[in-house]
């Protein structure tokens, strides 16, 4: 006997419940109309769920259900598919706790096309964080904004419009970074124009301080804090972080060591 459910109605064929295939069609058609411009989802939904959506929606309306399908590939960790059952999930909160800007994760994903498999490793995230920092530094060499170079912006948009070729779009942005003929002001304007799509907050002015620039006293405190972290003495680690903060420095942790910024 079927278990009583919160949503259950009688029908000529017995008790009926909403199914997730029909739910998606019902919500889509109610809120977006008979034909959707874009429908996204994981590639694993193609053979069953999306085929069901198409069949039932087009049978009901007699119109095409979706103009463009966007199916994403899977993200794996160290070559293994992310799965709750495997316990190998990584939360954005954990990324932040390790001292990374969460937009470094966004940069990491932008290096792969949505339709291609992507792999997460902490080493890859560290590389993405450094690349993002360099991109921001080049954007903020000046706070004066000049004129965006249309040739680069056009090529950037072409890559984005070519089935969301974000790795190609990023490559164009890096060409702007290495363009010797462009002024700092025009480079800033061009990169900020691209950032309207990238969403990497390139206007963020990094205040990172190189470790070689720090005094011996600061180095001593950093070394003590690193030792406390290795020993899992988080109370001492937090106290030293606060002490450094009072001296005008914030400390973030990364796989390659502490990142020190002027407050």
N, C-alpha and C positions, 0 to 999 in steps of 0.2 A: 504493500500500500504506500502511495506517495506521501511523503512528509508534508504537513501543512506549511505553506509558505506565506510570507507577508503579502506578496502579490500573486493572487491565483483567482482565476475566473472560470465559471462553468462554460462549456462549449458543447456542440453536438457530438464531439469526439472524446469528451471527457474533460478533466481539469486541464486548464491551460495556463502557462506561465510565459512571461516575456523572455525571449532568447536574445543573446547578445548580437546575433546577426540582424535580427529585425529591429532591435533597439537602435543600432547605428543608422539604419536606413530611416527610421522614424524621426530621430533627432536631426539628421542631416536635411531631410526634405522639409521638415517643419521650420527650421531656422535659416536654411541657405537656399531653398528653392529646389525645383525638380532636377536641375543640372548643376553640379559642382565644378568650379574651375580646376581646383587642385585637391587631391585626396592623398594624404601621406600615411605611411605606416611601415612597419618592419617587413622585410621580404618574406618572413615566415607566415604572413597573413595572406599571401597571394593565392595559394591553392584552395583554401576553404573559405575564410571569412570574407575576403574581398569579392570572390566569385559569388558568394551568397548575396552580398549587398547588391551587386550588379543585377543578378537574376530577379530578386524580389522588387528592387526599385524600378527597374525598367519595365517589369511586368505591370507594376501599378500605375506608372505615368505614361508609358509609351514613348519616353524620351531618353536620350543618352544620360547615363547617371554621372559620369565624370569625364572631363576633357583631358586632364593630365594626371597620371598616377606617379607618385614619388615614393619609391620603396627604398628604405635604408638598409644597409648591411649591418652586421653585428659588430659590437666593440668587444674585444677580448683583453684579458689581463695576462701578461706573460704567455700569450699564445693560447690561453684557455678562455672559453666563452664565460662571460659574467653570469653568475647564477646564484640566487639566494640559497639554493640547496647545497651548493659547493662552499658557500661562505666566503666567496672571493670578491664581494662587492666593495667599492670604494666610494665613500660619500664626499660631497663637496666640503662638508664640515671638516673631514679629516685632511683634505688638501689645505684648507685654511690653517688648521692647527699645526701643520708642518711648515707654515711660514710662506706658503705660495699665494700669490694673487690668484683668485679663482679664474680670472680671465686668461691666465697662462694655460689652463685646461681648455678654454675655448680656442686659444691659438693652436694647441696641440691637435684638436679635432679639425680645425680649418686646413690642416696640412694633408688631409685625406678627403677624397670625394665621398659624398654621402652614400653613393652606390658601391663603394669599395670597402672591404674589411679594414678596421682600424685596431691598433693594439695600444693599450695603456701600460706604460712602465714608469716607475718613479724617475728613472734616468731620462726617459723621453720627456717627461714633464719638466725636469730640470733644464733640459735643452730648450724647451719651449719658453720657459720663464726668462731665460737669458736672452733669447731672440726677441721676446716682447719688450724687455727692458731696453735693448739696443734700439728697437724701432721707436720706442717712446723718447729715448734720448735724442735721436736724430730729428724727431718731430719738434722737440722743445729746445733746439739749439738757439732759437729766438722766440720771443713771444709776439713778434710782429708777424702778421699774416699777410702774405702777398697774394699772388694770383695763381690758381691751380693751372697746371699745364694740361691743356685739353687732350693732347695726343696720348698722354699716359692715362688720363681718366677714361678716355674712350676705349683704350685697350683693356683697362681694368673692367669696365662694364661689359665688354664683349666676352671676357672670360666668365664673369658672373652669369651672364645670360646664356652661356653655352652649357646648359644643364648643371648650373651651379658649380662651375669648375673653380672652387675656392683655392686649391693649391696653385692654379694658374694665376688667379687674381693676386694672391700673396706674392707670387714671383714678380709681378709687375710692380707691386709696392716696393719690393727690395731693389728693383731697377732704379726707382726714384731715389732711394737711399744712396746708391752708388753713382748717381748722375752728377758728374763734376760741373757741368755747365749750369746747373740750376742753383739759384740763390737759396739761402737758408729760409728766407721768407716764403718763396714760391714752393720750396720743398714742403714746408709746413702746411701750406694751403692745399697742396696736392694730396698729401697723406691724410689730412683731416677730411677731405672730400671722400677719399676711399674708406675712411673709418666710419662714415655714415652707414656703410654696408657691413664692414668687418665687426663693428661694435667692440673694439678693443680698448676704448678710452685712451687713445693715443695722446690726448691733450694732458694726461696725467704727468706731472713733472716729477720724475724720480729724484729722491734725495739720498740715494745710496752713497755710502762713504766707503772708499777702498780701505781695506784693513791696514795697508801700509801707511795710510794717512793718520792713523789713530795713535794716541799717546800710549806710553808704556802702562800707565795706570788703567786705561780702558782695556788694553790687551790682557792685563792681569785679571780683571773682572770677567772678561769674556772667556778666558781659559778656565777660571773657576766654575763658571756657569756651564761650560761644555762638559767638564768633569762631573758636575752634579747631574746633568742630563744623562750621561752615560751610566752613572750609578743609580739612575731612576730616583734621585733625590729631588723630586719636583718642587718641594717646599723651598729648598735652598735656591733652586733654579729660578723660581718666581720672584724670590726676594732680590736676587742679583739683577733680574730683569728690571725690577722697580728702581733699584739703585742706579742702574744705567739710565733709566728714564729721567730720573731727577738730574742727571748730569747732561741731559739734552740729547740722548740717543735712544732710539727704539731698536729692538732686536727681533728679527724673525729667523726661524730655523729653516734650513733647507738641507737637502741631501749632501750638498757640497760644503756645508758649514754655515756659520751665522751670517745673516745679511744685516748690516748696520745702516740705519738711516738717521739723518739729522731731523730732530723734531722742530 
